[in-house]
Amino acid sequence: MRLKLAVALASLMVSMSGHATLLTNGGAETGNLQGWTVGGVSNPRVDDGSFDPGINPRTGNYMFSGYSGAWGTLTQNVLLPGFGQMRQVAVSFWEQGLDQDIPSDDAYVSLTYRTQSGSVISSVSTATIDSHDGEWTQYQGIFDVPLSAWSVDYTMYFHRNFGLDLDSFIDDNSLTLVSGGFPIEAGDANQSADVPEPASTALVLLGLGSLALLRRRRA
């Protein structure tokens, strides 16, 4: 009975660690483009709400802005734990743009899977989000990962539909491994874990406390 409890608690903690975001600086809270590579012609950047007054970061102090031009991208390549196993990833991000009628400037995210040598395996894109009614809209989706995928390019695409500026914003990007139960390897510069929510922290502490109690009783 004690062994089963210990195994269950250990499995719980591994499962929780496997649900940390794989992205670095997904909400721009470093105040710069740390972890991201700029592409396209609009020169996307970090904004604190000053580019389009009235459009403020969804959380924290910063968000990503398309800036000015026809289109632009921000890309981050991250390693995918569990190479050769059945895996899926969950994508989540929030978009808001300036109200310029329909369509207004919009955005979406693409995933490009790569082999260990860097060759492209396949790509998939989320739906395009055009949220221009003064509020943020979230996209959430789950995608299969090719067995041979070693890493993935997570790319934010900003697209202009009106005017000269690219008035589309993205905040709170998240890329999460949701199947396979593989923990994120510590110390990898391409991977960073979110700070656990209070409930998650409490569960981990409870699990550690229970294991310590079992050791004391056995001693």
N, C-alpha and C positions, 0 to 999 in steps of 0.2 A: 504493500500500500504506500509506504514511504517512498519507495523507488518510483512508483507511478506518479506520485505527486511531484517529485523532483524533476522528472522528465517533462511533465506537463508545464511546470513553471519555466523550465529552460526553453521549451518550445515557444512559449508565449513571448519571452524576451527576444528570441531570434526573429519571430514573426514581426514584432514591433520594429526591430532595427531594420528589417527589410522594407519598411514603409517610409523611410526617410527619402527626401528629395535627392536626386542625383545631381542637380544643378548647383552651380556656384553663383551667388549674387542674383538669384531669380527675381528679386523685387527691387533691384537697383539700390539697395540700402547702403552700399559702400559709397554712394554719391558719385560713382564713376562707372565705366564700362568694364570693370574688372571681370575677367572670365569670358568676355564676349568679343567676337570679331565682327567689325563693321563691313557691310557689303552694300551694293546698289549705288544709287546716285543721290539719295536724299540726306545722307550722313546722319543716321539715327543717333540719338544721344540721350543722356539722362536729364530729366526735367523735374523741377520742384513745384510745379504749378504755375510758373510765371509765363510760359509760352502762350497758353490760352487761358487767360483769367477765368476762373469758374470751373476749370477742370483740374482737380487736385488729385494727388496720389490716393489710391484706394486705401492703402495702409502705409504707415511709416511716413518718411519725408520725401521719397523720390519714386519716380516711375520712368518707363522708357517712352521716348517720343520719336515719331517718324521724322520730324523736323521739317525739311523743305526740299521738295523735288518729287518726281513721279513715283519712285518706289525706293525702298531701302530694306536692309536685313540686318539682323543681329544673330550670330551663330555661336553655339558652344558645342564642342565635341566632348562627350563623356563616355567612360568605359561602362560596359553592361555586365554586371555580375552574373554568374551562372552560365558561362559559355558552354554551348552544346546541349543545353537543357531546354525544356518547354518553358517559355517565358512570355509575359505580357507587360506592357508599361501603360500607366495612366498619365494622361496629359491634362493639365489644368492651367488656365490663365484667365485674366480679366481684361476686357477691352472697353474703351470709351473714346468717342471722337466728338469733334465739334459738329453742332447741328447745322448741316448744309443741305437739308432736304434729302431725298432718296435718289441715288445712294450718296451717303457722306463718305468721307475717308474711312477705310476699314483695315482689318488686319486678320491674319491667321498664322498658324504654326505648322511647320513641316518637320518630319522625321526622316533622316537619311541614314540607313543602316550601312555599316562598313565592316569589311573583314579585318583581320589583324594587320594585314599589309596596307590597309587604307582604301582598298577598292570598294566601289559602291555596289551593294547588293540590291537594294530597292529603296523606294521612297513612298511616303504616305503623307497626306495633308489633312488637317482638321477642316471643319466648316469655316467659312469666312464670317467674322463677327463685325457687324455694323451697329454699334450702340451709340446713338446720338441724341437721346432724349434726356440728357442730364444725369445719367446714372451708368454705373458699371455693369456689364453683363459678363457672366462667367461661361467659359467653355469647359466641358469635361468629356473625355473620351478614353477608351481603352483600345490598345492596338497590339496585335501579335508581333512578337520579335522573331526574326529568322534564326534558326538554330545556329547558323554560322556567323551571326552578328557579334563582333567583338566590341564595337562602339557605335554610337549614334550621334549624328549632328542634329541638335535641337535648334531650329531656326525660326525666329520671329520675322514675318513678312508684313511690312507696312505698305499700304497701297493708297495712292491719291486718286480721288474721283472728282474733286472740285477745287478750283483756285490754284494758287502757286505753292502754298505751304502744305505739308502733309500732316494734317491735324488728327492723327490717330495715336492712341496711347495704349500701352500694355503694362500691366502690373501683376505681381504675385505669380510668376511662372512656377510650375511644379512638374517634375518628371519623376514618376515613382514606379519602382518594380513591384508589381502586385501579385505575382504568382511565383512559386518555386521556393519561397522562404529563404532566399539568399541574403545574408547580412552584407552591409556595405563595408569594404575593407578600410580600416582606419589608416590615415596618413597619406591617402591618395590625393594628390593636388587637384585632380579632376572631379572629385566627389566631395560633397559636404552634406552633413546631416542637419536637419532642422532641429532646433531646440525642442525637446519633447513637450507636449501639452501637459498641464498639471495632472490630468487623469492618467496619462501614460506614465508619467514619472511615479505616481503613487503605485501603479501596478508593478512597476519594476522594483520599487523599494519593498513592496509587500512580498514579491517573489524572493528577493534576496533575504528578507527577514525570515521567511518560512524555511528556506534552505538552511540558514544559520541555526534555527531552532531544531531542525531535524538532526543536525550534526551534534548539537549539545545533548539531545536526548540519547543519541546513539553512543556518545562518549560516556 
